[in-house]
């Protein structure tokens, strides 16, 4: 679970830094820039949702394995 948290934090930090650099260096109008920022935000949120869903499925499978005795508690 800790690895997932670190992954999520790194993903968020990378997205934030990338967005700031794009804002500072972009040769676009304000409207174009806002549209691009909106698109990037939606993409990052989709990536985060996918990562969360994948981790949730893994944890549910592990819980089921614990319940059925297929996996031992460490």
PDB file of N, H, CA, C and O in Angstrom:
ATOM      1  N   UNK A   1       0.828  -1.191   0.000  1.00  0.00           N
ATOM      2  CA  UNK A   1       0.000   0.000   0.000  1.00  0.00           C
ATOM      3  C   UNK A   1       0.875   1.257   0.000  1.00  0.00           C
ATOM      4  O   UNK A   1       0.517   2.275  -0.594  1.00  0.00           O
ATOM      5  N   UNK A   2       2.014   1.172   0.668  1.00  0.00           N
ATOM      6  H   UNK A   2       2.305   0.346   1.150  1.00  0.00           H
ATOM      7  CA  UNK A   2       2.894   2.335   0.731  1.00  0.00           C
ATOM      8  C   UNK A   2       3.453   2.668  -0.643  1.00  0.00           C
ATOM      9  O   UNK A   2       3.591   3.838  -0.999  1.00  0.00           O
ATOM     10  N   UNK A   3       3.780   1.613  -1.426  1.00  0.00           N
ATOM     11  H   UNK A   3       3.668   0.662  -1.137  1.00  0.00           H
ATOM     12  CA  UNK A   3       4.304   1.839  -2.779  1.00  0.00           C
ATOM     13  C   UNK A   3       3.280   2.564  -3.637  1.00  0.00           C
ATOM     14  O   UNK A   3       3.628   3.437  -4.432  1.00  0.00           O
ATOM     15  N   UNK A   4       2.025   2.199  -3.472  1.00  0.00           N
ATOM     16  H   UNK A   4       1.742   1.490  -2.827  1.00  0.00           H
ATOM     17  CA  UNK A   4       0.967   2.837  -4.245  1.00  0.00           C
ATOM     18  C   UNK A   4       0.857   4.316  -3.865  1.00  0.00           C
ATOM     19  O   UNK A   4       0.689   5.175  -4.730  1.00  0.00           O
ATOM     20  N   UNK A   5       0.954   4.600  -2.580  1.00  0.00           N
ATOM     21  H   UNK A   5       1.091   3.901  -1.877  1.00  0.00           H
ATOM     22  CA  UNK A   5       0.903   5.986  -2.118  1.00  0.00           C
ATOM     23  C   UNK A   5       2.052   6.808  -2.682  1.00  0.00           C
ATOM     24  O   UNK A   5       1.865   7.956  -3.084  1.00  0.00           O
ATOM     25  N   UNK A   6       3.237   6.217  -2.709  1.00  0.00           N
ATOM     26  H   UNK A   6       3.389   5.284  -2.383  1.00  0.00           H
ATOM     27  CA  UNK A   6       4.392   6.903  -3.279  1.00  0.00           C
ATOM     28  C   UNK A   6       4.213   7.102  -4.781  1.00  0.00           C
ATOM     29  O   UNK A   6       4.561   8.154  -5.319  1.00  0.00           O
ATOM     30  N   UNK A   7       3.672   6.093  -5.451  1.00  0.00           N
ATOM     31  H   UNK A   7       3.390   5.239  -5.014  1.00  0.00           H
ATOM     32  CA  UNK A   7       3.396   6.215  -6.884  1.00  0.00           C
ATOM     33  C   UNK A   7       2.428   7.359  -7.138  1.00  0.00           C
ATOM     34  O   UNK A   7       2.649   8.181  -8.028  1.00  0.00           O
ATOM     35  N   UNK A   8       1.367   7.412  -6.364  1.00  0.00           N
ATOM     36  H   UNK A   8       1.188   6.745  -5.641  1.00  0.00           H
ATOM     37  CA  UNK A   8       0.350   8.440  -6.528  1.00  0.00           C
ATOM     38  C   UNK A   8       0.932   9.833  -6.269  1.00  0.00           C
ATOM     39  O   UNK A   8       0.639  10.780  -6.998  1.00  0.00           O
ATOM     40  N   UNK A   9       1.750   9.947  -5.234  1.00  0.00           N
ATOM     41  H   UNK A   9       1.988   9.178  -4.641  1.00  0.00           H
ATOM     42  CA  UNK A   9       2.385  11.231  -4.923  1.00  0.00           C
ATOM     43  C   UNK A   9       3.329  11.657  -6.054  1.00  0.00           C
ATOM     44  O   UNK A   9       3.363  12.829  -6.429  1.00  0.00           O
ATOM     45  N   UNK A  10       4.089  10.710  -6.590  1.00  0.00           N
ATOM     46  H   UNK A  10       4.062   9.758  -6.285  1.00  0.00           H
ATOM     47  CA  UNK A  10       4.996  11.020  -7.698  1.00  0.00           C
ATOM     48  C   UNK A  10       4.244  11.426  -8.949  1.00  0.00           C
ATOM     49  O   UNK A  10       4.647  12.345  -9.662  1.00  0.00           O
ATOM     50  N   UNK A  11       3.149  10.730  -9.209  1.00  0.00           N
ATOM     51  H   UNK A  11       2.823   9.983  -8.630  1.00  0.00           H
ATOM     52  CA  UNK A  11       2.318  11.059 -10.364  1.00  0.00           C
ATOM     53  C   UNK A  11       1.755  12.464 -10.237  1.00  0.00           C
ATOM     54  O   UNK A  11       1.786  13.241 -11.192  1.00  0.00           O
ATOM     55  N   UNK A  12       1.252  12.782  -9.086  1.00  0.00           N
ATOM     56  H   UNK A  12       1.226  12.151  -8.311  1.00  0.00           H
ATOM     57  CA  UNK A  12       0.676  14.099  -8.852  1.00  0.00           C
ATOM     58  C   UNK A  12       1.741  15.199  -8.938  1.00  0.00           C
ATOM     59  O   UNK A  12       1.510  16.246  -9.543  1.00  0.00           O
ATOM     60  N   UNK A  13       2.897  14.957  -8.338  1.00  0.00           N
ATOM     61  H   UNK A  13       3.085  14.106  -7.847  1.00  0.00           H
ATOM     62  CA  UNK A  13       3.979  15.944  -8.374  1.00  0.00           C
ATOM     63  C   UNK A  13       4.470  16.161  -9.805  1.00  0.00           C
ATOM     64  O   UNK A  13       4.707  17.296 -10.218  1.00  0.00           O
ATOM     65  N   UNK A  14       4.619  15.083 -10.549  1.00  0.00           N
ATOM     66  H   UNK A  14       4.427  14.161 -10.214  1.00  0.00           H
ATOM     67  CA  UNK A  14       5.054  15.204 -11.939  1.00  0.00           C
ATOM     68  C   UNK A  14       4.062  15.975 -12.784  1.00  0.00           C
ATOM     69  O   UNK A  14       4.444  16.810 -13.605  1.00  0.00           O
ATOM     70  N   UNK A  15       2.789  15.692 -12.579  1.00  0.00           N
ATOM     71  H   UNK A  15       2.479  15.014 -11.912  1.00  0.00           H
ATOM     72  CA  UNK A  15       1.749  16.394 -13.331  1.00  0.00           C
ATOM     73  C   UNK A  15       1.742  17.876 -12.987  1.00  0.00           C
ATOM     74  O   UNK A  15       1.592  18.724 -13.867  1.00  0.00           O
ATOM     75  N   UNK A  16       1.904  18.180 -11.722  1.00  0.00           N
ATOM     76  H   UNK A  16       2.026  17.491 -11.008  1.00  0.00           H
ATOM     77  CA  UNK A  16       1.903  19.574 -11.287  1.00  0.00           C
ATOM     78  C   UNK A  16       3.101  20.334 -11.857  1.00  0.00           C
ATOM     79  O   UNK A  16       2.954  21.447 -12.361  1.00  0.00           O
ATOM     80  N   UNK A  17       4.270  19.733 -11.775  1.00  0.00           N
ATOM     81  H   UNK A  17       4.389  18.829 -11.365  1.00  0.00           H
ATOM     82  CA  UNK A  17       5.482  20.375 -12.292  1.00  0.00           C
ATOM     83  C   UNK A  17       5.373  20.549 -13.803  1.00  0.00           C
ATOM     84  O   UNK A  17       5.716  21.603 -14.338  1.00  0.00           O
ATOM     85  N   UNK A  18       4.897  19.515 -14.486  1.00  0.00           N
ATOM     86  H   UNK A  18       4.619  18.659 -14.052  1.00  0.00           H
ATOM     87  CA  UNK A  18       4.733  19.608 -15.933  1.00  0.00           C
ATOM     88  C   UNK A  18       3.756  20.703 -16.316  1.00  0.00           C
ATOM     89  O   UNK A  18       3.981  21.431 -17.283  1.00  0.00           O
ATOM     90  N   UNK A  19       2.687  20.821 -15.571  1.00  0.00           N
ATOM     91  H   UNK A  19       2.504  20.230 -14.786  1.00  0.00           H
ATOM     92  CA  UNK A  19       1.693  21.863 -15.851  1.00  0.00           C
ATOM     93  C   UNK A  19       2.280  23.255 -15.646  1.00  0.00           C
ATOM     94  O   UNK A  19       2.045  24.154 -16.454  1.00  0.00           O
ATOM     95  N   UNK A  20       3.033  23.434 -14.580  1.00  0.00           N
ATOM     96  H   UNK A  20       3.223  22.704 -13.924  1.00  0.00           H
ATOM     97  CA  UNK A  20       3.639  24.741 -14.318  1.00  0.00           C
ATOM     98  C   UNK A  20       4.635  25.126 -15.402  1.00  0.00           C
ATOM     99  O   UNK A  20       4.659  26.272 -15.852  1.00  0.00           O
ATOM    100  N   UNK A  21       5.454  24.175 -15.820  1.00  0.00           N
ATOM    101  H   UNK A  21       5.435  23.244 -15.454  1.00  0.00           H
ATOM    102  CA  UNK A  21       6.426  24.449 -16.882  1.00  0.00           C
ATOM    103  C   UNK A  21       5.692  24.806 -18.170  1.00  0.00           C
ATOM    104  O   UNK A  21       6.083  25.734 -18.878  1.00  0.00           O
ATOM    105  N   UNK A  22       4.628  24.065 -18.470  1.00  0.00           N
ATOM    106  H   UNK A  22       4.310  23.311 -17.895  1.00  0.00           H
ATOM    107  CA  UNK A  22       3.847  24.353 -19.681  1.00  0.00           C
ATOM    108  C   UNK A  22       3.239  25.750 -19.614  1.00  0.00           C
ATOM    109  O   UNK A  22       3.221  26.466 -20.615  1.00  0.00           O
ATOM    110  N   UNK A  23       2.751  26.133 -18.464  1.00  0.00           N
ATOM    111  H   UNK A  23       2.766  25.551 -17.651  1.00  0.00           H
ATOM    112  CA  UNK A  23       2.167  27.468 -18.325  1.00  0.00           C
ATOM    113  C   UNK A  23       3.204  28.568 -18.536  1.00  0.00           C
ATOM    114  O   UNK A  23       2.920  29.595 -19.152  1.00  0.00           O
ATOM    115  N   UNK A  24       4.391  28.342 -18.025  1.00  0.00           N
ATOM    116  H   UNK A  24       4.622  27.508 -17.525  1.00  0.00           H
ATOM    117  CA  UNK A  24       5.432  29.359 -18.121  1.00  0.00           C
ATOM    118  C   UNK A  24       6.037  29.465 -19.522  1.00  0.00           C
ATOM    119  O   UNK A  24       6.462  30.546 -19.929  1.00  0.00           O
ATOM    120  N   UNK A  25       6.079  28.375 -20.249  1.00  0.00           N
ATOM    121  H   UNK A  25       5.734  27.497 -19.918  1.00  0.00           H
ATOM    122  CA  UNK A  25       6.761  28.361 -21.536  1.00  0.00           C
ATOM    123  C   UNK A  25       5.823  28.325 -22.737  1.00  0.00           C
ATOM    124  O   UNK A  25       6.285  28.352 -23.878  1.00  0.00           O
ATOM    125  N   UNK A  26       4.545  28.267 -22.507  1.00  0.00           N
ATOM    126  H   UNK A  26       4.170  28.246 -21.580  1.00  0.00           H
ATOM    127  CA  UNK A  26       3.589  28.101 -23.606  1.00  0.00           C
ATOM    128  C   UNK A  26       3.424  29.385 -24.422  1.00  0.00           C
ATOM    129  O   UNK A  26       3.170  30.453 -23.864  1.00  0.00           O
ATOM    130  N   UNK A  27       3.571  29.276 -25.744  1.00  0.00           N
ATOM    131  H   UNK A  27       3.777  28.409 -26.197  1.00  0.00           H
ATOM    132  CA  UNK A  27       3.355  30.436 -26.616  1.00  0.00           C
ATOM    133  C   UNK A  27       1.917  30.473 -27.141  1.00  0.00           C
ATOM    134  O   UNK A  27       1.700  30.662 -28.338  1.00  0.00           O
ATOM    135  N   UNK A  28       0.942  30.294 -26.256  1.00  0.00           N
ATOM    136  H   UNK A  28       1.118  30.141 -25.284  1.00  0.00           H
ATOM    137  CA  UNK A  28      -0.459  30.228 -26.661  1.00  0.00           C
ATOM    138  C   UNK A  28      -1.253  31.355 -26.026  1.00  0.00           C
ATOM    139  O   UNK A  28      -0.804  32.029 -25.099  1.00  0.00           O
ATOM    140  N   UNK A  29      -2.445  31.529 -26.562  1.00  0.00           N
ATOM    141  H   UNK A  29      -2.810  30.981 -27.315  1.00  0.00           H
ATOM    142  CA  UNK A  29      -3.342  32.510 -25.959  1.00  0.00           C
ATOM    143  C   UNK A  29      -3.892  31.944 -24.649  1.00  0.00           C
ATOM    144  O   UNK A  29      -3.772  30.749 -24.378  1.00  0.00           O
ATOM    145  N   UNK A  30      -4.481  32.796 -23.863  1.00  0.00           N
ATOM    146  H   UNK A  30      -4.579  33.767 -24.083  1.00  0.00           H
ATOM    147  CA  UNK A  30      -5.034  32.375 -22.584  1.00  0.00           C
ATOM    148  C   UNK A  30      -6.100  31.308 -22.725  1.00  0.00           C
ATOM    149  O   UNK A  30      -6.136  30.363 -21.936  1.00  0.00           O
ATOM    150  N   UNK A  31      -6.972  31.440 -23.716  1.00  0.00           N
ATOM    151  H   UNK A  31      -6.943  32.207 -24.357  1.00  0.00           H
ATOM    152  CA  UNK A  31      -8.043  30.463 -23.925  1.00  0.00           C
ATOM    153  C   UNK A  31      -7.474  29.106 -24.329  1.00  0.00           C
ATOM    154  O   UNK A  31      -7.909  28.070 -23.827  1.00  0.00           O
ATOM    155  N   UNK A  32      -6.508  29.119 -25.230  1.00  0.00           N
ATOM    156  H   UNK A  32      -6.155  29.961 -25.638  1.00  0.00           H
ATOM    157  CA  UNK A  32      -5.873  27.866 -25.641  1.00  0.00           C
ATOM    158  C   UNK A  32      -5.155  27.215 -24.461  1.00  0.00           C
ATOM    159  O   UNK A  32      -5.202  25.998 -24.283  1.00  0.00           O
ATOM    160  N   UNK A  33      -4.502  28.031 -23.675  1.00  0.00           N
ATOM    161  H   UNK A  33      -4.464  29.019 -23.820  1.00  0.00           H
ATOM    162  CA  UNK A  33      -3.774  27.532 -22.515  1.00  0.00           C
ATOM    163  C   UNK A  33      -4.718  26.913 -21.495  1.00  0.00           C
ATOM    164  O   UNK A  33      -4.424  25.857 -20.936  1.00  0.00           O
ATOM    165  N   UNK A  34      -5.848  27.564 -21.250  1.00  0.00           N
ATOM    166  H   UNK A  34      -6.087  28.422 -21.704  1.00  0.00           H
ATOM    167  CA  UNK A  34      -6.832  27.016 -20.307  1.00  0.00           C
ATOM    168  C   UNK A  34      -7.400  25.691 -20.813  1.00  0.00           C
ATOM    169  O   UNK A  34      -7.602  24.757 -20.038  1.00  0.00           O
ATOM    170  N   UNK A  35      -7.652  25.619 -22.103  1.00  0.00           N
ATOM    171  H   UNK A  35      -7.487  26.378 -22.734  1.00  0.00           H
ATOM    172  CA  UNK A  35      -8.175  24.382 -22.684  1.00  0.00           C
ATOM    173  C   UNK A  35      -7.157  23.247 -22.545  1.00  0.00           C
ATOM    174  O   UNK A  35      -7.515  22.121 -22.198  1.00  0.00           O
ATOM    175  N   UNK A  36      -5.904  23.550 -22.814  1.00  0.00           N
ATOM    176  H   UNK A  36      -5.613  24.465 -23.095  1.00  0.00           H
ATOM    177  CA  UNK A  36      -4.857  22.540 -22.669  1.00  0.00           C
ATOM    178  C   UNK A  36      -4.718  22.115 -21.203  1.00  0.00           C
ATOM    179  O   UNK A  36      -4.573  20.926 -20.915  1.00  0.00           O
ATOM    180  N   UNK A  37      -4.762  23.067 -20.286  1.00  0.00           N
ATOM    181  H   UNK A  37      -4.880  24.032 -20.519  1.00  0.00           H
ATOM    182  CA  UNK A  37      -4.667  22.748 -18.859  1.00  0.00           C
ATOM    183  C   UNK A  37      -5.841  21.882 -18.431  1.00  0.00           C
ATOM    184  O   UNK A  37      -5.670  20.937 -17.662  1.00  0.00           O
ATOM    185  N   UNK A  38      -7.031  22.200 -18.927  1.00  0.00           N
ATOM    186  H   UNK A  38      -7.169  22.968 -19.552  1.00  0.00           H
ATOM    187  CA  UNK A  38      -8.222  21.405 -18.609  1.00  0.00           C
ATOM    188  C   UNK A  38      -8.054  19.977 -19.128  1.00  0.00           C
ATOM    189  O   UNK A  38      -8.383  19.016 -18.433  1.00  0.00           O
ATOM    190  N   UNK A  39      -7.545  19.845 -20.339  1.00  0.00           N
ATOM    191  H   UNK A  39      -7.278  20.626 -20.904  1.00  0.00           H
ATOM    192  CA  UNK A  39      -7.334  18.524 -20.928  1.00  0.00           C
ATOM    193  C   UNK A  39      -6.303  17.727 -20.121  1.00  0.00           C
ATOM    194  O   UNK A  39      -6.508  16.547 -19.839  1.00  0.00           O
ATOM    195  N   UNK A  40      -5.210  18.368 -19.757  1.00  0.00           N
ATOM    196  H   UNK A  40      -5.043  19.327 -19.986  1.00  0.00           H
ATOM    197  CA  UNK A  40      -4.171  17.704 -18.972  1.00  0.00           C
ATOM    198  C   UNK A  40      -4.714  17.265 -17.612  1.00  0.00           C
ATOM    199  O   UNK A  40      -4.417  16.166 -17.143  1.00  0.00           O
ATOM    200  N   UNK A  41      -5.500  18.118 -16.992  1.00  0.00           N
ATOM    201  H   UNK A  41      -5.741  19.011 -17.373  1.00  0.00           H
ATOM    202  CA  UNK A  41      -6.079  17.783 -15.689  1.00  0.00           C
ATOM    203  C   UNK A  41      -6.987  16.573 -15.810  1.00  0.00           C
ATOM    204  O   UNK A  41      -6.951  15.680 -14.964  1.00  0.00           O
ATOM    205  N   UNK A  42      -7.799  16.538 -16.852  1.00  0.00           N
ATOM    206  H   UNK A  42      -7.828  17.264 -17.540  1.00  0.00           H
ATOM    207  CA  UNK A  42      -8.688  15.389 -17.063  1.00  0.00           C
ATOM    208  C   UNK A  42      -7.881  14.115 -17.293  1.00  0.00           C
ATOM    209  O   UNK A  42      -8.248  13.048 -16.799  1.00  0.00           O
ATOM    210  N   UNK A  43      -6.779  14.224 -18.044  1.00  0.00           N
ATOM    211  H   UNK A  43      -6.481  15.090 -18.444  1.00  0.00           H
ATOM    212  CA  UNK A  43      -5.939  13.057 -18.305  1.00  0.00           C
ATOM    213  C   UNK A  43      -5.315  12.540 -17.012  1.00  0.00           C
ATOM    214  O   UNK A  43      -5.307  11.334 -16.762  1.00  0.00           O
ATOM    215  N   UNK A  44      -4.797  13.441 -16.199  1.00  0.00           N
ATOM    216  H   UNK A  44      -4.803  14.421 -16.402  1.00  0.00           H
ATOM    217  CA  UNK A  44      -4.191  13.032 -14.932  1.00  0.00           C
ATOM    218  C   UNK A  44      -5.237  12.384 -14.022  1.00  0.00           C
ATOM    219  O   UNK A  44      -4.965  11.367 -13.383  1.00  0.00           O
ATOM    220  N   UNK A  45      -6.421  12.970 -13.966  1.00  0.00           N
ATOM    221  H   UNK A  45      -6.642  13.796 -14.485  1.00  0.00           H
ATOM    222  CA  UNK A  45      -7.477  12.398 -13.128  1.00  0.00           C
ATOM    223  C   UNK A  45      -7.875  11.003 -13.622  1.00  0.00           C
ATOM    224  O   UNK A  45      -8.140  10.112 -12.815  1.00  0.00           O
ATOM    225  N   UNK A  46      -7.918  10.815 -14.933  1.00  0.00           N
ATOM    226  H   UNK A  46      -7.702  11.539 -15.589  1.00  0.00           H
ATOM    227  CA  UNK A  46      -8.221   9.496 -15.487  1.00  0.00           C
ATOM    228  C   UNK A  46      -7.131   8.501 -15.108  1.00  0.00           C
ATOM    229  O   UNK A  46      -7.430   7.366 -14.739  1.00  0.00           O
ATOM    230  N   UNK A  47      -5.874   8.918 -15.195  1.00  0.00           N
ATOM    231  H   UNK A  47      -5.631   9.841 -15.495  1.00  0.00           H
ATOM    232  CA  UNK A  47      -4.764   8.047 -14.813  1.00  0.00           C
ATOM    233  C   UNK A  47      -4.835   7.683 -13.336  1.00  0.00           C
ATOM    234  O   UNK A  47      -4.600   6.533 -12.965  1.00  0.00           O
ATOM    235  N   UNK A  48      -5.153   8.648 -12.505  1.00  0.00           N
ATOM    236  H   UNK A  48      -5.343   9.582 -12.806  1.00  0.00           H
ATOM    237  CA  UNK A  48      -5.261   8.395 -11.068  1.00  0.00           C
ATOM    238  C   UNK A  48      -6.402   7.431 -10.780  1.00  0.00           C
ATOM    239  O   UNK A  48      -6.252   6.496  -9.994  1.00  0.00           O
ATOM    240  N   UNK A  49      -7.549   7.662 -11.423  1.00  0.00           N
ATOM    241  H   UNK A  49      -7.672   8.422 -12.063  1.00  0.00           H
ATOM    242  CA  UNK A  49      -8.686   6.756 -11.217  1.00  0.00           C
ATOM    243  C   UNK A  49      -8.343   5.333 -11.646  1.00  0.00           C
ATOM    244  O   UNK A  49      -8.715   4.373 -10.972  1.00  0.00           O
ATOM    245  N   UNK A  50      -7.642   5.197 -12.752  1.00  0.00           N
ATOM    246  H   UNK A  50      -7.339   5.977 -13.300  1.00  0.00           H
ATOM    247  CA  UNK A  50      -7.240   3.873 -13.233  1.00  0.00           C
ATOM    248  C   UNK A  50      -6.305   3.191 -12.241  1.00  0.00           C
ATOM    249  O   UNK A  50      -6.455   2.005 -11.947  1.00  0.00           O
ATOM    250  N   UNK A  51      -5.342   3.947 -11.732  1.00  0.00           N
ATOM    251  H   UNK A  51      -5.220   4.910 -11.971  1.00  0.00           H
ATOM    252  CA  UNK A  51      -4.398   3.386 -10.759  1.00  0.00           C
ATOM    253  C   UNK A  51      -5.113   2.975  -9.478  1.00  0.00           C
ATOM    254  O   UNK A  51      -4.813   1.928  -8.905  1.00  0.00           O
ATOM    255  N   UNK A  52      -6.053   3.792  -9.030  1.00  0.00           N
ATOM    256  H   UNK A  52      -6.297   4.643  -9.495  1.00  0.00           H
ATOM    257  CA  UNK A  52      -6.800   3.472  -7.816  1.00  0.00           C
ATOM    258  C   UNK A  52      -7.651   2.226  -8.036  1.00  0.00           C
ATOM    259  O   UNK A  52      -7.716   1.357  -7.167  1.00  0.00           O
ATOM    260  N   UNK A  53      -8.299   2.136  -9.184  1.00  0.00           N
ATOM    261  H   UNK A  53      -8.246   2.842  -9.891  1.00  0.00           H
ATOM    262  CA  UNK A  53      -9.140   0.977  -9.487  1.00  0.00           C
ATOM    263  C   UNK A  53      -8.304  -0.303  -9.562  1.00  0.00           C
ATOM    264  O   UNK A  53      -8.719  -1.350  -9.064  1.00  0.00           O
ATOM    265  N   UNK A  54      -7.131  -0.216 -10.184  1.00  0.00           N
ATOM    266  H   UNK A  54      -6.794   0.634 -10.589  1.00  0.00           H
ATOM    267  CA  UNK A  54      -6.243  -1.375 -10.269  1.00  0.00           C
ATOM    268  C   UNK A  54      -5.806  -1.830  -8.878  1.00  0.00           C
ATOM    269  O   UNK A  54      -5.806  -3.025  -8.581  1.00  0.00           O
ATOM    270  N   UNK A  55      -5.441  -0.892  -8.044  1.00  0.00           N
ATOM    271  H   UNK A  55      -5.441   0.078  -8.285  1.00  0.00           H
ATOM    272  CA  UNK A  55      -5.016  -1.233  -6.679  1.00  0.00           C
ATOM    273  C   UNK A  55      -6.179  -1.811  -5.879  1.00  0.00           C
ATOM    274  O   UNK A  55      -5.990  -2.740  -5.094  1.00  0.00           O
ATOM    275  N   UNK A  56      -7.381  -1.269  -6.072  1.00  0.00           N
ATOM    276  H   UNK A  56      -7.536  -0.514  -6.710  1.00  0.00           H
ATOM    277  CA  UNK A  56      -8.558  -1.776  -5.374  1.00  0.00           C
ATOM    278  C   UNK A  56      -8.820  -3.229  -5.758  1.00  0.00           C
ATOM    279  O   UNK A  56      -9.133  -4.051  -4.897  1.00  0.00           O
ATOM    280  N   UNK A  57      -8.692  -3.548  -7.041  1.00  0.00           N
ATOM    281  H   UNK A  57      -8.438  -2.881  -7.740  1.00  0.00           H
ATOM    282  CA  UNK A  57      -8.905  -4.921  -7.500  1.00  0.00           C
ATOM    283  C   UNK A  57      -7.875  -5.867  -6.895  1.00  0.00           C
ATOM    284  O   UNK A  57      -8.210  -6.979  -6.488  1.00  0.00           O
ATOM    285  N   UNK A  58      -6.624  -5.423  -6.838  1.00  0.00           N
ATOM    286  H   UNK A  58      -6.352  -4.519  -7.168  1.00  0.00           H
ATOM    287  CA  UNK A  58      -5.574  -6.247  -6.234  1.00  0.00           C
ATOM    288  C   UNK A  58      -5.874  -6.512  -4.761  1.00  0.00           C
ATOM    289  O   UNK A  58      -5.739  -7.639  -4.284  1.00  0.00           O
ATOM    290  N   UNK A  59      -6.279  -5.468  -4.049  1.00  0.00           N
ATOM    291  H   UNK A  59      -6.387  -4.552  -4.436  1.00  0.00           H
ATOM    292  CA  UNK A  59      -6.573  -5.626  -2.626  1.00  0.00           C
ATOM    293  C   UNK A  59      -7.791  -6.513  -2.388  1.00  0.00           C
ATOM    294  O   UNK A  59      -7.812  -7.302  -1.443  1.00  0.00           O
ATOM    295  N   UNK A  60      -8.807  -6.386  -3.246  1.00  0.00           N
ATOM    296  H   UNK A  60      -8.789  -5.745  -4.014  1.00  0.00           H
ATOM    297  CA  UNK A  60      -9.977  -7.247  -3.116  1.00  0.00           C
ATOM    298  C   UNK A  60      -9.605  -8.704  -3.359  1.00  0.00           C
ATOM    299  O   UNK A  60     -10.088  -9.589  -2.652  1.00  0.00           O
ATOM    300  N   UNK A  61      -8.749  -8.969  -4.351  1.00  0.00           N
ATOM    301  H   UNK A  61      -8.357  -8.250  -4.925  1.00  0.00           H
ATOM    302  CA  UNK A  61      -8.306 -10.334  -4.628  1.00  0.00           C
ATOM    303  C   UNK A  61      -7.502 -10.883  -3.454  1.00  0.00           C
ATOM    304  O   UNK A  61      -7.642 -12.051  -3.091  1.00  0.00           O
ATOM    305  N   UNK A  62      -6.672 -10.051  -2.872  1.00  0.00           N
ATOM    306  H   UNK A  62      -6.558  -9.102  -3.167  1.00  0.00           H
ATOM    307  CA  UNK A  62      -5.881 -10.474  -1.720  1.00  0.00           C
ATOM    308  C   UNK A  62      -6.777 -10.756  -0.521  1.00  0.00           C
ATOM    309  O   UNK A  62      -6.560 -11.731   0.199  1.00  0.00           O
ATOM    310  N   UNK A  63      -7.772  -9.918  -0.303  1.00  0.00           N
ATOM    311  H   UNK A  63      -7.948  -9.126  -0.888  1.00  0.00           H
ATOM    312  CA  UNK A  63      -8.714 -10.134   0.792  1.00  0.00           C
ATOM    313  C   UNK A  63      -9.466 -11.442   0.599  1.00  0.00           C
ATOM    314  O   UNK A  63      -9.641 -12.208   1.547  1.00  0.00           O
ATOM    315  N   UNK A  64      -9.909 -11.698  -0.621  1.00  0.00           N
ATOM    316  H   UNK A  64      -9.767 -11.076  -1.391  1.00  0.00           H
ATOM    317  CA  UNK A  64     -10.621 -12.947  -0.907  1.00  0.00           C
ATOM    318  C   UNK A  64      -9.718 -14.156  -0.671  1.00  0.00           C
ATOM    319  O   UNK A  64     -10.167 -15.174  -0.142  1.00  0.00           O
ATOM    320  N   UNK A  65      -8.446 -14.046  -1.063  1.00  0.00           N
ATOM    321  H   UNK A  65      -8.082 -13.220  -1.492  1.00  0.00           H
ATOM    322  CA  UNK A  65      -7.492 -15.129  -0.837  1.00  0.00           C
ATOM    323  C   UNK A  65      -7.276 -15.357   0.655  1.00  0.00           C
ATOM    324  O   UNK A  65      -7.128 -16.498   1.094  1.00  0.00           O
ATOM    325  N   UNK A  66      -7.259 -14.291   1.426  1.00  0.00           N
ATOM    326  H   UNK A  66      -7.380 -13.364   1.069  1.00  0.00           H
ATOM    327  CA  UNK A  66      -7.124 -14.428   2.880  1.00  0.00           C
ATOM    328  C   UNK A  66      -8.352 -15.115   3.481  1.00  0.00           C
ATOM    329  O   UNK A  66      -8.231 -15.960   4.368  1.00  0.00           O
ATOM    330  N   UNK A  67      -9.525 -14.743   2.991  1.00  0.00           N
ATOM    331  H   UNK A  67      -9.623 -14.056   2.271  1.00  0.00           H
ATOM    332  CA  UNK A  67     -10.766 -15.327   3.503  1.00  0.00           C
ATOM    333  C   UNK A  67     -10.861 -16.818   3.205  1.00  0.00           C
ATOM    334  O   UNK A  67     -11.343 -17.587   4.037  1.00  0.00           O
ATOM    335  N   UNK A  68     -10.407 -17.230   2.033  1.00  0.00           N
ATOM    336  H   UNK A  68     -10.015 -16.605   1.357  1.00  0.00           H
ATOM    337  CA  UNK A  68     -10.507 -18.635   1.647  1.00  0.00           C
ATOM    338  C   UNK A  68      -9.325 -19.461   2.134  1.00  0.00           C
ATOM    339  O   UNK A  68      -9.316 -20.679   1.955  1.00  0.00           O
ATOM    340  N   UNK A  69      -8.349 -18.843   2.732  1.00  0.00           N
ATOM    341  H   UNK A  69      -8.356 -17.854   2.878  1.00  0.00           H
ATOM    342  CA  UNK A  69      -7.206 -19.552   3.257  1.00  0.00           C
ATOM    343  C   UNK A  69      -6.124 -19.825   2.238  1.00  0.00           C
ATOM    344  O   UNK A  69      -5.170 -20.545   2.533  1.00  0.00           O
ATOM    345  N   UNK A  70      -6.246 -19.272   1.056  1.00  0.00           N
ATOM    346  H   UNK A  70      -7.021 -18.687   0.816  1.00  0.00           H
ATOM    347  CA  UNK A  70      -5.230 -19.456   0.009  1.00  0.00           C
ATOM    348  C   UNK A  70      -3.967 -18.656   0.303  1.00  0.00           C
ATOM    349  O   UNK A  70      -2.898 -18.954  -0.230  1.00  0.00           O
ATOM    350  N   UNK A  71      -4.092 -17.656   1.139  1.00  0.00           N
ATOM    351  H   UNK A  71      -4.960 -17.414   1.573  1.00  0.00           H
ATOM    352  CA  UNK A  71      -2.973 -16.785   1.464  1.00  0.00           C
ATOM    353  C   UNK A  71      -2.870 -16.688   2.971  1.00  0.00           C
ATOM    354  O   UNK A  71      -3.875 -16.526   3.662  1.00  0.00           O
ATOM    355  N   UNK A  72      -1.641 -16.789   3.483  1.00  0.00           N
ATOM    356  H   UNK A  72      -0.824 -16.920   2.922  1.00  0.00           H
ATOM    357  CA  UNK A  72      -1.446 -16.698   4.922  1.00  0.00           C
ATOM    358  C   UNK A  72      -1.101 -15.261   5.327  1.00  0.00           C
ATOM    359  O   UNK A  72      -0.495 -14.519   4.553  1.00  0.00           O
ATOM    360  N   UNK A  73      -1.485 -14.884   6.522  1.00  0.00           N
ATOM    361  H   UNK A  73      -1.978 -15.486   7.150  1.00  0.00           H
ATOM    362  CA  UNK A  73      -1.152 -13.579   7.066  1.00  0.00           C
ATOM    363  C   UNK A  73       0.309 -13.604   7.480  1.00  0.00           C
ATOM    364  O   UNK A  73       0.760 -14.539   8.141  1.00  0.00           O
ATOM    365  N   UNK A  74       1.037 -12.582   7.091  1.00  0.00           N
ATOM    366  H   UNK A  74       0.670 -11.822   6.554  1.00  0.00           H
ATOM    367  CA  UNK A  74       2.481 -12.519   7.419  1.00  0.00           C
ATOM    368  C   UNK A  74       2.695 -12.009   8.805  1.00  0.00           C
ATOM    369  O   UNK A  74       3.836 -11.889   9.250  1.00  0.00           O
TER     370      UNK A  74
END
